[in-house]
Every structure is written in structure tokens, then in C-alpha cells.
């Protein structure tokens, strides 16, 4: 996986800085609560929601068990429909394939549909290194790009920005990327949207190459599916002469009938809509309609390794709805940047350490970026048991060692030895109570606890002594 965000401090340090930003916390609280409440109302309208959720889980699990076969079937279907399929083992290979395809057209700029996969591999930066400008066209992604920022939410990448901040970004940066913002631009949503529309329109009409991801790929027909709310993605998918789609291998589903389930669950879980405003589907190429050349880049980038983990592989069911972020108390307070990945929140805490491994400080800390309250599992439309995977990954991190984990293992080993010997345990308890007045407030090794909590006060006598006195 791309190391674009690796090198950040561990989650606790990054989150501590975010929690101290009152504007960020206010932005996140307002946005997540609004989306959360709307989603709950939209889901409540369906009497068979739990059945749809279970159907989605089964479809995804079945596909993952037979992923090799369905990917080959997908390739055959895409090629038969006039497309070309490229296989990329990692981010570097995917970036090289895309850059070569763009350069082969002679173009030096591309328009992009919002895509987590291309962010994951750092495609924009890779294209820039080759002298190719990549323009984001999703409104939130445009805000992030113009602001020289990083996305902080799967569905709403600029969720950490308020209207005033967006207005200032548009005023200062739009002119450097193309058509400038109108004079006197206010923070009215209508004016901001119109400024973005005018800015992007010239890019849509000029671009000859479009780049996208996909929400789903139907193996049966070779059809790719993109769901969006603005229509900007459809402009990228239909106007350019060449379309390049970079898609994770886990996005394949077997049949059109399977797609029916996700077209009901994804809109309600993400934007709280009964039906997605823009659902674009394309199958290869068609003379006189849409791009004349279509390339599909199938991205592994750690997914095969994740698939080999019987517990962790359920993260590959994810349909990127972001419902788990909007109910997570940790995400609401820390924001997305603290996760050091394009996949923030609960799903990022289990997906990034599997795609990238746990060698870096940030990835080793992500499985601990949770209270294990289980709210994420309750809202997941494909029933990913995120708390189960978090605990599983914590075990993996602990087994890998590290100073803190070695000390913890030594402490538990000593405690286990004492607890197996009642006389020793009783003596230790009495010694602890007799010396309680000289116990330090911040004992060595307890800094992570005492930095934000007070240690419990030691009682004047051990429980077993109190019990004996009470029951004489």
C-alpha cells in the first residue's frame, strides 16, 4: 500500500492534537450527527433491512471465497465488451500502468471521479511526477485538493472544513488551478456550489482522459458501477475519449441480481437517501457513445494477504459507505487525519494495518484507536464485526513485540505467578495497603493511564481481610 501517510505519529499523539482543536471538533460533531440521524431514519423505513444486511454479507463472503474465479470471469467479460484489463500487484505497478496509459494518449491532464483506490496508491502524486496534472471533480475532493489538504472522511473528504474555510480556499486557490472564484464570493452553499461548477465545467469540456474507481464490478457482464450524488462523476465517465478505472479486486460481485441488494443498502447507509441520485454503469466501449477506449486496472496492494486471514478478511466486505465513521465516538473527536490513512475511522483501523502491515508506528497503533463499543458493527450494511477484527489485530501487534508489549507480558506473567499462590497474593495485598500513603500518583509504566485519569485510591485493608472480619 502507498506510504503517502506513513511517517505520521502514532494515533494517540495525532489524536491528541486534533482533540485540542475546537473548530475541528465542532465541524465533526455537527456533520456526523446530522448524517447519523438521517441514516437512522432512512434505514428504519425498510422492514427487511436486517435481511438485506445479511444478504450483502453472504454475497460478499461467497465472492471472497471464490475471488480468483470471479476475477477471471470479470476479465473475460470486460475484454469481450471491448475493454482492456491490467493487473497491478501493488501501488507502484498500478501507478506505472496508469501513467503509461495517459502518456500514450499524448495528454498531460486528466479529470478524476472520487476514488478511494487512487488515493490509496497516491496516484495524483505519481502522475504529477510524470508531468501529468490530475484534477479532482468531486466537490469535497476539489476542496481538499485546492486546500493542499488530506481527506478526512470516506464519503465527505472535507468534513473537517466549514463554509467559511471553503470560501477562503476557493478565493485564494481556484485561480491557480483554472477559472478563479467569482468576485465577492460568500459562504452561501449555493454560491460555493456555483463557483465549483463554473471552475470544473471548463475542465470537463477540455479533458480527453478520465480516471475513476468503481463501487462494484459485475463479473457476469463486465459492468462497472459508480454511485455519486453530484453528477460530476458522470461527466468524467462519459465525456473523455479514454477512461481508466483503478479498482480494488474485492469490489467484484458475481451477478446483476447481487447488485440489487447493494443499490438498496449503500445509499441509505452513506447519504441517507432511498435511491442514489447518480448511478452510472458502463460495460466496455460502444461506438459513438462514451469513451472509445476503456482500461480496467485491477488492484491487489495487500488485499490477497488480507484475504488469507480468516478473521481479518471480513474487512474486504466493506462497500465504503462510511456509516461506521458517523457513529464512532473516537472518530467524532479525533477526526480522520489522525488515522494516517485515506481510510479513517473504524474501517480504517482494521483495513489499513492489513493492507500496509503493522511495521510502522501509526499502523501498529490503529487497532487500539477504538473503545470497542460496537456501534460500528451495528450500523455496517454488510455486518463486518469490526470489534472482533480490532481485537484480532491487537493480538497480532502484541505478538510482534515492542517495548510496551514486552513490559505488559512481563507484568501479566508476574501477576499470573502470584495469583496461582494464594499466600503470596495475600501477602502482596497486605503490603500494598500498608504502604498506600507513599504510593506515587504516577507510578512507572502507568503514564498512559495517569495522563488522563487518576489511579483508584487504595483501600485501608485487602478485601479478603475485610471479608474475614465481617463473617466471623
Order of alpha helices (4+ residues) and beta strands (2+ residues): alpha-alpha-alpha-alpha-beta-alpha-beta-alpha-alpha-beta-alpha-alpha-alpha-beta-beta-beta-alpha-beta-beta-alpha-beta-beta-alpha-alpha-alpha-alpha-alpha-alpha-alpha-alpha-alpha-alpha-alpha
